[in-house]
Amino acid sequence: MDNSRGILLESGTNELEIVEFKIGGTSFGINVAKVREIMPYETVTKVPNSHPCIKGIFKPRETIITVVDLPRYLNMEATADVKKDMLIIANFNKLFIAFQVQGVVGIHRISWTQIEKPDQTIFGGKEGLATGIVKLGEKLIMILDFEKIIADISPQTGIQLSEIDRLGPRSRNNKPIVIAEDSDLLAKMLNDALTKAGYSNLTITTNGQEAWNVLEKIKQSGAALEEKAACLITDIEMPQMDGHHLTKLVKEDEFLKRLPVVIFSSLINEEMKKKGETLGADAQITKPEIGNLVGLIDKLIL
């Protein structure tokens, strides 16, 4: 499968397509928007002193790609014959990564409302490892947090608070910011980074639906919008309501449409930028560029 055809789904429909794949007898999922290609397993070159879950590297075309041994990362049974395995080549956070899996089932088109946030005890309590669970028929598919997997293996790919230090001295800013982020780890890092940058009035929600409920309450309160929400920062991939649908709702609402919306997501590429622009997003930036995010917020809420 080659996903260079682009994003097929209409903007703001609160839908996504997932690739279902297998490890052992368990079904997992990855957002099609992250997938660039699915191919048979290829021989890889070992990398000395690399993380135990790094299988090695290979170069299928113009780019050298790191291969992650996903069964090993998940503490599941290793593949008896890797020649039968598949590689899902993903692109997010400006990285190309291949994930070794034990079989690819197919693609499902679903609504974010079908996805439930799982308990954190899944996979030995690794925080936020599965971002959502969807039931299709009698089958449960776990959608993995691939950004967290890579951040666990290579911490320098995550949000770096040192970027805030490089911004220099900053004054305290009490303007209210609403954040929609389903990853507990990233929500905490965002909170820490923005607080360090001087923004102290933060409302953090776990998905687009929760953020929309907050904004609806502000609208119904009769208060001035700027007093309760001066900026909205939203991820794209979230259970119940994604960031694109949230952006669409905000920008189509007469009261809320002047609220600056920043999409902060690992999925930002040229195709996704076009989608965000169509929906009216004021700015879009890829994770984990926290320094640039702060700079954008500074400009939007002056």
Rosetta blueprint (number, residue, H / E / L):
1 M L
2 D E
3 N L
4 S L
5 R L
6 G L
7 I L
8 L L
9 L L
10 E L
11 S L
12 G L
13 T L
14 N L
15 E E
16 L E
17 E E
18 I E
19 V E
20 E E
21 F E
22 K E
23 I E
24 G L
25 G L
26 T E
27 S E
28 F E
29 G E
30 I E
31 N E
32 V H
33 A H
34 K H
35 V E
36 R E
37 E E
38 I E
39 M E
40 P E
41 Y L
42 E L
43 T L
44 V L
45 T E
46 K L
47 V L
48 P L
49 N L
50 S L
51 H L
52 P L
53 C L
54 I E
55 K E
56 G E
57 I E
58 F E
59 K L
60 P L
61 R L
62 E L
63 T L
64 I L
65 I E
66 T E
67 V E
68 V E
69 D E
70 L H
71 P H
72 R H
73 Y H
74 L L
75 N L
76 M L
77 E L
78 A L
79 T L
80 A L
81 D L
82 V H
83 K H
84 K H
85 D L
86 M E
87 L E
88 I E
89 I E
90 A E
91 N E
92 F E
93 N L
94 K L
95 L E
96 F E
97 I E
98 A E
99 F E
100 Q E
101 V E
102 Q L
103 G L
104 V E
105 V E
106 G E
107 I E
108 H E
109 R E
110 I E
111 S E
112 W H
113 T H
114 Q H
115 I E
116 E E
117 K L
118 P L
119 D L
120 Q L
121 T L
122 I L
123 F L
124 G L
125 G L
126 K L
127 E L
128 G L
129 L L
130 A E
131 T E
132 G E
133 I E
134 V E
135 K E
136 L E
137 G L
138 E L
139 K E
140 L E
141 I E
142 M E
143 I E
144 L E
145 D L
146 F H
147 E H
148 K H
149 I H
150 I H
151 A H
152 D H
153 I H
154 S L
155 P H
156 Q H
157 T H
158 G L
159 I L
160 Q L
161 L L
162 S H
163 E H
164 I H
165 D H
166 R L
167 L L
168 G L
169 P L
170 R L
171 S L
172 R L
173 N E
174 N L
175 K L
176 P L
177 I E
178 V E
179 I E
180 A E
181 E L
182 D L
183 S L
184 D H
185 L H
186 L H
187 A H
188 K H
189 M H
190 L H
191 N H
192 D H
193 A H
194 L H
195 T H
196 K H
197 A L
198 G L
199 Y E
200 S L
201 N L
202 L E
203 T E
204 I E
205 T E
206 T L
207 N L
208 G H
209 Q H
210 E H
211 A H
212 W H
213 N H
214 V H
215 L H
216 E H
217 K H
218 I H
219 K H
220 Q H
221 S H
222 G L
223 A L
224 A L
225 L H
226 E H
227 E H
228 K H
229 A L
230 A L
231 C E
232 L E
233 I E
234 T E
235 D L
236 I L
237 E L
238 M L
239 P L
240 Q L
241 M L
242 D L
243 G H
244 H H
245 H H
246 L H
247 T H
248 K H
249 L H
250 V H
251 K H
252 E H
253 D L
254 E L
255 F L
256 L L
257 K L
258 R L
259 L L
260 P L
261 V E
262 V E
263 I E
264 F E
265 S E
266 S L
267 L L
268 I L
269 N L
270 E H
271 E H
272 M H
273 K H
274 K H
275 K H
276 G H
277 E H
278 T H
279 L H
280 G L
281 A L
282 D L
283 A E
284 Q E
285 I E
286 T E
287 K L
288 P L
289 E L
290 I H
291 G H
292 N H
293 L H
294 V H
295 G H
296 L H
297 I H
298 D H
299 K H
300 L H
301 I L
302 L L
